[in-house]
Amino acid sequence: MTDLSFFHTPGSVAVIGASDNPDKIGGRPIEYMTTLGYRGALYPVNPSRPMIQGLPAFGSVDSLPEVPEVAVVAVPGQAAVDAVETCARLGVRGCVVMSSGFGETPDPDGRRCQEEMLRAARRTGMRIVGPNTQGLASFGSGAVLGFSTMFTELPPADGPVAVVSQSGAMCSVPYGVLRRRGVGVRYAHATGNDADVSAAELAAAVVADPAVRLLVLYLEDIRHPAAVEELADVATSRGVPVVALAGGRSAGGRRAAASHTGALANETRVVDAFFERLGIWRARHSADLTAAVDLYLQGAAQPRSPAAGEQGLAIVSNSGAICVLAADAAADHDLDLATFTTHSRERLGAALPAFAATANPVDVTAALMTDSSLFGKVLPVIGADPGVDACVVGIPVAGRGYDVATIAADVRAFAQDSGVPVAVAIAQPDVGAVFRDAGLAVFDDEGAAVAALAQVRRHGEIAAAAPGRGRLSTRRPGASVHTLDEADSLAALAALGLATVAATRCADADAAVAAFDALGGVPVVVKGCTAAITHKSDLGLVRLGLTDAEEVARAARDVVDIMARNGVAEGAVLVAPMVRGALEVMVGAHLDPSFGPVVVLGAGGTGVEAVPDVRVLLPPFTAADARAAVASLRMAPLLGPVRGDAAADVDAWVDMAVRLGREMVRPGSRIASVDANPVMLHRGVGAGAVAVDALVLVDGGAEL
Amino acid sequence: MTDLSFFHTPGSVAVIGASDNPDKIGGRPIEYMTTLGYRGALYPVNPSRPMIQGLPAFGSVDSLPEVPEVAVVAVPGQAAVDAVETCARLGVRGCVVMSSGFGETPDPDGRRCQEEMLRAARRTGMRIVGPNTQGLASFGSGAVLGFSTMFTELPPADGPVAVVSQSGAMCSVPYGVLRRRGVGVRYAHATGNDADVSAAELAAAVVADPAVRLLVLYLEDIRHPAAVEELADVATSRGVPVVALAGGRSAGGRRAAASHTGALANETRVVDAFFERLGIWRARHSADLTAAVDLYLQGAAQPRSPAAGEQGLAIVSNSGAICVLAADAAADHDLDLATFTTHSRERLGAALPAFAATANPVDVTAALMTDSSLFGKVLPVIGADPGVDACVVGIPVAGRGYDVATIAADVRAFAQDSGVPVAVAIAQPDVGAVFRDAGLAVFDDEGAAVAALAQVRRHGEIAAAAPGRGRLSTRRPGASVHTLDEADSLAALAALGLATVAATRCADADAAVAAFDALGGVPVVVKGCTAAITHKSDLGLVRLGLTDAEEVARAARDVVDIMARNGVAEGAVLVAPMVRGALEVMVGAHLDPSFGPVVVLGAGGTGVEAVPDVRVLLPPFTAADARAAVASLRMAPLLGPVRGDAAADVDAWVDMAVRLGREMVRPGSRIASVDANPVMLHRGVGAGAVAVDALVLVDGGAEL
């Protein structure tokens, strides 16, 4: 990992384009560093004034008493290029170029300027953050190399959270949410155009800081997955959870991203798979970046095995309605409710008002109003129950007449003694503040509390599975591909060890009948076999369920005619036995421009495009990874034993995916894309899975 | 509709069990009414004190100077029963029984006491709210017949919103959220056990008040759908949107509800369908009850035709990232983005900084910091674009250096001039307050803003479709049902005008062969036909694709043998032609204990239980309603024209659902349940749909 720590603890900083006005972009870094305890040398550069915000100013970077370790560039256009070139020549280690109008615009001049800055930096090994960046802020050292308005609105405080973002706003917004909630923020970095240093590379440096315990990350594109992999390695080794928001999940969002930072946002399912394999939680909306932060900081997302199982959520409230609604929310998030032991229920019965239910959820009833000790009696019982691995405490109504401090202390003691994650749902901000001051994770409502618990639990599971996965392959799509016909495609899969239907390529109707006879008279399918026509069934090139020689001959002749009419003179005829009575699934693979090899598995058949039910895996992955992906499909319940039928042979399907994944990352592989659909998946141990149709593309213009 | 207005504007109120301590349950109503402007006569009843909170107290209800119009009962157990009986005898119009320990407990004494109160009330026509209720609060009149802590925590203010809830907490929580946001609340009613007056009945009275413009409703069960229908009628005629949360969507939530108010929470899909047909929005979590309230109060949920179409959401922000994320959120909610006209784009190009994109979303860029007039230039163009029907304005960062007041005024002018719903996403509370004070709908983040716009839009659509739907049938499940065998089931469907496969019931193998011959030799299915065995394929009673007489005879003999071995001596054999090459769908119907007739349609085949993709309709409904339900299925994209094949004949399927719905509400119908699965749905106009398997249950113990 490259050393970027000089951006965090620079010995000296020059601000090029420094302003005496602290509201100007060139004035903000000066104001922040002079007021937030930065101890290094600070050099305002501005040829037109002797003093800037009380500091002596300099006419140029050349005239400083020393070569600054880092420079902040706040001058526009060509002046910025000149400043960067001077810094590089002098031996400055890093520049933060805040100015805009470069690579993010369609203006060729701006793009050229960005290229020139990059070239200058690369000549001497200087690093550039930006251009078009709000800049970096390190509150541990007071080195604020940026201009975010938010540090004026909400005073910084050093703490356990780091925010790293391509976007300035998506740096400022999480910073603001965290600070308003009283959480300390150590880094608030925005990287802009990522021309040199990427958000991920900087995030890796940030996460290496032992004072950081949670990383909040916003990305608009992932041009260099390897940088994210390095970041994830550091985070995993330090046990730092990473919550990432990658904008551009939708087509509309991707269009917007393209005109924002010029980002080519990545395919959503691929990004999902990428983050999951690295143990990174993918947020969907900006609010999700910080929603569970209190639980994270309590260590609730420590890697946990999904096999922990058999435990569940306990719900306690002084409102029956909140018990009901929290249980509903748990179901929404696939969280099981804990089943209390008989012993626990007896103890709850003794503690609770007569007639209160002793099962989970526990409604201590409005009696809390007259007996504030109720939580103190009930919670230790729940904490001691072996079936409880998380707890929601809902207190929708408290205030005058309630001993809020005692209740908060009881909940706090429960959280500490039991060690299980506890989320407190409190609608009244003043009541919530008492609980927050007691060190508890407080949420506005039961829905948010349950969602956060579900997130840290699931995050702990993916984090547990992440270590030991290899790096992604560097294979990328080639310049050209060659399409194999169906017979060759099936043969290519067979060569990889995938079971394929016994298809025979026949030149004419006679050969087709011979193939039919050789199959022993079972019902067959007759298809046109040519790489030149893709959607064969639309043209009548697929004839199913043929049971006698005459039908086969007629179908073969038809198919040859149709191909000829569609300009395919040398099309062959494929004869294969019908495979029936199996589940139709699919497995595929392709090369993503950013992430390289991608394997897809899911429900198969003709509906796969219209109603997709697929999961993506990035190789290398294990059979266990593939099995987990299968288990998360919407169709998964169909794979189990149903109505007396045996479970589907998922292992056979998983094996296909593993073999494809292995091939896609094999050095020298020429497979560019595979679409095996349908794969007929049989029921019963060892019953197998067989690809009955396939389309394979290979790199380059020649045969495999 | 019964008159319940005396609960809202009582001329006189007695509080039985009045307390001098305003923190006691019997003290709160006195304190609230004396401080919140109640102008009627207020009579504390307490035999042990001459004065209560400065008012003369009375020893019993009998000794008051007049018969009070309403009494609040705060004494427990048998004393409450006595008080209610006295009130009824005296001619009190309504009692609010706050005391607990009655029908909500498993205690037979408590249940008996509740029954006695009810009997006493019914003898004289007195109405009871509760028992076990937090009580009612009418801030228009100051009549607070309840003890909610929240009115102490947050001072009431009369306003356009009414909250009605079975649960006390779920009355107090929305009240608190609304008041903290500065929204006035006219009614905050909790009804408790709903022994007499139900939450829905009270809500109908509330919605009839011309001052109410939004109803927030929490229900734990819907024992009397007719009361909700009446409420919806009033709300629809007055144009008042209703947002309802029905707890117990999950199995865990239903268990919790049963031990809370003794509620038997209803089947989720049925409740969804019930609310939708009435134009009521179903919230999922407590926060959803109030999330979109500002947009509602601006009239954004006025009934709108889904055919309005061809319009979409505009997104404007000073942050490119918020543009990206709002577009992603719009896709999550199936909201289209507006496409601006060329004219608009030219005008935007003139208004925006050079190189800023002029397409939707519009990123005015960080230039807003130096030019606060940017929104004022851009928004009128967007407001004039005919393709825009809603707008998100995202301002993630503002504050010092920004002219926030000008920006807020510009957004306000845009909202007023354009008339489209505008949701402003602002992360900084102090900045948000400026916009809220300007009368705008403000949200914490882009995700919440887009979700609220999507909600009011969809709510407007279901509200537009609601009027004119008839009342639900009062048919309910009978005491016993009789199961028809497959042949009789198919015949019963055919009698209703549903197309069914041409199945022949055969006594033996010879008859089966004759039936096969009569079908002209097409492939057939041979099945065991008996009502005594349900899962026939598990036992080998279904033989598919038989193509010659010998196969048919052998299958028929097998089937008869298997039935005999399973104790069915008189089972017949069913012979029917195979129906292939169609989509497998299903249609069904049954009688719900609370809602009566229910029609179900969805994806068919063996996966329907494991991976359900179904929608519920409550008759009476129209073909348009059924078509809308089909269009919302996950499988819907498969029904369109795919790969050259024609669209499926959805009309034929819809017609089956309509016929079933009509039968289920027909007076005298004996159909208790129908499960037609699969229905083979063919592609092509008029291609039809045919039920190939069916199970029909009829009321009573005899044949149909």
Contacts between the chains, C-beta under 8 A, distances in Angstrom:
chain1	res1	chain2	res2	distance
A	23	B	400	6.5
A	23	B	401	4.5
A	100	B	365	7.8
A	100	B	366	7.4
A	101	B	355	7.6
A	105	B	355	4.1
A	106	B	355	6.2
A	107	B	354	7.9
A	107	B	355	5.7
A	110	B	355	7.8
A	148	B	397	7.5
A	149	B	369	7.5
A	149	B	397	5.5
A	149	B	398	7.3
A	149	B	399	5.1
A	149	B	400	6.3
A	149	B	401	6.2
A	149	B	402	7.6
A	150	B	397	6.3
A	150	B	399	7.5
A	152	B	399	6.6
A	152	B	400	5.0
A	153	B	399	4.4
A	153	B	400	6.9
A	153	B	428	6.3
A	153	B	430	7.8
A	165	B	321	7.7
A	166	B	321	7.7
A	167	B	319	6.6
A	167	B	320	6.5
A	167	B	321	3.5
A	168	B	319	7.3
A	168	B	321	8.0
A	168	B	366	7.0
A	168	B	397	7.4
A	169	B	318	7.7
A	169	B	319	3.4
A	169	B	320	7.8
A	169	B	321	5.1
A	169	B	322	6.0
A	169	B	396	4.2
A	169	B	397	5.4
A	170	B	319	7.5
A	170	B	321	4.4
A	170	B	322	7.9
A	170	B	325	7.9
A	170	B	396	7.6
A	172	B	396	6.6
A	172	B	397	4.8
A	172	B	427	8.0
A	173	B	396	4.8
A	173	B	397	7.3
A	173	B	427	4.7
A	173	B	445	7.6
A	176	B	427	5.6
A	176	B	428	6.2
A	177	B	427	6.8
A	180	B	429	7.4
A	218	B	321	6.7
A	220	B	321	6.9
A	220	B	324	6.5
A	245	B	325	7.6
A	247	B	321	6.0
A	247	B	324	3.8
A	247	B	325	5.5
A	247	B	328	6.5
A	248	B	324	5.6
A	248	B	328	6.9
A	249	B	328	4.5
A	249	B	331	7.1
A	249	B	332	8.0
A	250	B	327	5.9
A	250	B	328	4.7
A	250	B	330	7.3
A	250	B	331	3.2
A	250	B	332	7.5
A	251	B	331	7.1
A	252	B	327	3.7
A	252	B	328	7.4
A	252	B	330	6.3
A	252	B	331	5.9
A	252	B	337	4.8
A	252	B	361	7.7
A	253	B	324	4.8
A	253	B	325	7.0
A	253	B	327	4.0
A	253	B	328	3.9
A	253	B	331	6.8
A	255	B	327	7.3
A	255	B	359	7.4
A	256	B	315	7.6
A	256	B	320	7.1
A	256	B	323	4.4
A	256	B	324	4.5
A	256	B	327	4.9
A	256	B	361	4.8
A	256	B	363	7.5
A	257	B	320	7.6
A	257	B	324	4.7
A	259	B	320	7.5
A	259	B	357	3.8
A	259	B	359	7.1
A	259	B	363	7.0
A	260	B	320	3.0
A	260	B	321	6.9
A	260	B	323	6.4
A	260	B	324	6.1
A	260	B	363	6.2
A	261	B	320	6.6
A	265	B	324	7.6
A	284	B	328	7.4
A	284	B	332	7.3
A	284	B	447	7.6
A	285	B	325	6.5
A	285	B	328	7.7
A	285	B	329	6.1
A	285	B	445	6.6
A	285	B	446	7.0
A	285	B	447	3.2
A	286	B	322	7.6
A	286	B	325	5.7
A	286	B	396	7.9
A	286	B	445	5.0
A	286	B	446	6.3
A	286	B	447	6.5
A	287	B	444	6.7
A	287	B	445	4.5
A	287	B	447	5.5
A	287	B	448	6.9
A	288	B	447	7.7
A	315	B	256	7.6
A	318	B	169	7.7
A	319	B	167	6.6
A	319	B	168	7.4
A	319	B	169	3.4
A	319	B	170	7.5
A	320	B	167	6.6
A	320	B	169	7.8
A	320	B	256	7.0
A	320	B	257	7.6
A	320	B	259	7.5
A	320	B	260	3.0
A	320	B	261	6.7
A	321	B	165	7.7
A	321	B	166	7.7
A	321	B	167	3.5
A	321	B	169	5.1
A	321	B	170	4.4
A	321	B	218	6.7
A	321	B	220	6.9
A	321	B	247	6.0
A	321	B	260	6.9
A	322	B	169	6.0
A	322	B	170	7.9
A	322	B	286	7.6
A	323	B	256	4.4
A	323	B	260	6.5
A	324	B	220	6.5
A	324	B	247	3.8
A	324	B	248	5.6
A	324	B	253	4.8
A	324	B	256	4.5
A	324	B	257	4.7
A	324	B	260	6.1
A	324	B	265	7.6
A	325	B	170	7.9
A	325	B	245	7.5
A	325	B	247	5.5
A	325	B	253	7.0
A	325	B	285	6.5
A	325	B	286	5.6
A	327	B	250	5.9
A	327	B	252	3.7
A	327	B	253	4.0
A	327	B	255	7.3
A	327	B	256	4.9
A	328	B	247	6.5
A	328	B	248	6.9
A	328	B	249	4.5
A	328	B	250	4.7
A	328	B	252	7.4
A	328	B	253	3.9
A	328	B	284	7.4
A	328	B	285	7.7
A	329	B	285	6.1
A	330	B	250	7.3
A	330	B	252	6.3
A	331	B	249	7.1
A	331	B	250	3.2
A	331	B	251	7.1
A	331	B	252	5.9
A	331	B	253	6.8
A	332	B	250	7.5
A	332	B	284	7.3
A	337	B	252	4.8
A	354	B	107	7.9
A	355	B	101	7.6
A	355	B	105	4.2
A	355	B	106	6.2
A	355	B	107	5.8
A	355	B	110	7.9
A	357	B	259	3.7
A	359	B	255	7.3
A	359	B	259	7.2
A	361	B	252	7.7
A	361	B	256	4.8
A	363	B	256	7.5
A	363	B	259	7.0
A	363	B	260	6.2
A	365	B	100	7.9
A	366	B	100	7.4
A	366	B	168	7.0
A	369	B	149	7.5
A	396	B	169	4.2
A	396	B	170	7.6
A	396	B	172	6.7
A	396	B	173	4.8
A	396	B	286	7.8
A	397	B	148	7.6
A	397	B	149	5.6
A	397	B	150	6.4
A	397	B	168	7.4
A	397	B	169	5.4
A	397	B	172	4.8
A	397	B	173	7.3
A	398	B	149	7.4
A	399	B	149	5.1
A	399	B	150	7.5
A	399	B	152	6.6
A	399	B	153	4.4
A	400	B	23	6.5
A	400	B	149	6.3
A	400	B	152	5.1
A	400	B	153	7.0
A	401	B	23	4.6
A	401	B	149	6.2
A	402	B	149	7.6
A	427	B	172	8.0
A	427	B	173	4.7
A	427	B	176	5.6
A	427	B	177	6.8
A	427	B	286	8.0
A	428	B	153	6.3
A	428	B	176	6.2
A	429	B	180	7.4
A	430	B	153	7.8
A	444	B	287	6.8
A	445	B	173	7.6
A	445	B	285	6.6
A	445	B	286	5.0
A	445	B	287	4.5
A	446	B	285	7.0
A	446	B	286	6.2
A	447	B	284	7.6
A	447	B	285	3.2
A	447	B	286	6.5
A	447	B	287	5.5
A	447	B	288	7.8
A	448	B	287	7.0
A	535	B	643	5.5
A	535	B	644	7.3
A	537	B	643	6.9
A	538	B	643	5.3
A	538	B	644	3.9
A	538	B	645	8.0
A	547	B	547	7.5
A	606	B	638	7.9
A	606	B	642	6.9
A	606	B	643	7.2
A	607	B	635	7.6
A	607	B	637	8.0
A	607	B	638	5.2
A	610	B	637	3.8
A	610	B	638	5.1
A	610	B	640	7.7
A	610	B	642	6.2
A	611	B	634	6.1
A	611	B	635	5.9
A	611	B	637	5.5
A	611	B	638	5.9
A	634	B	611	6.1
A	635	B	607	7.6
A	635	B	611	5.9
A	637	B	607	8.0
A	637	B	610	3.8
A	637	B	611	5.4
A	638	B	606	7.9
A	638	B	607	5.2
A	638	B	610	5.1
A	638	B	611	5.9
A	640	B	610	7.7
A	642	B	606	6.8
A	642	B	610	6.2
A	643	B	535	5.6
A	643	B	537	7.0
A	643	B	538	5.4
A	643	B	606	7.2
A	644	B	535	7.3
A	644	B	538	3.9
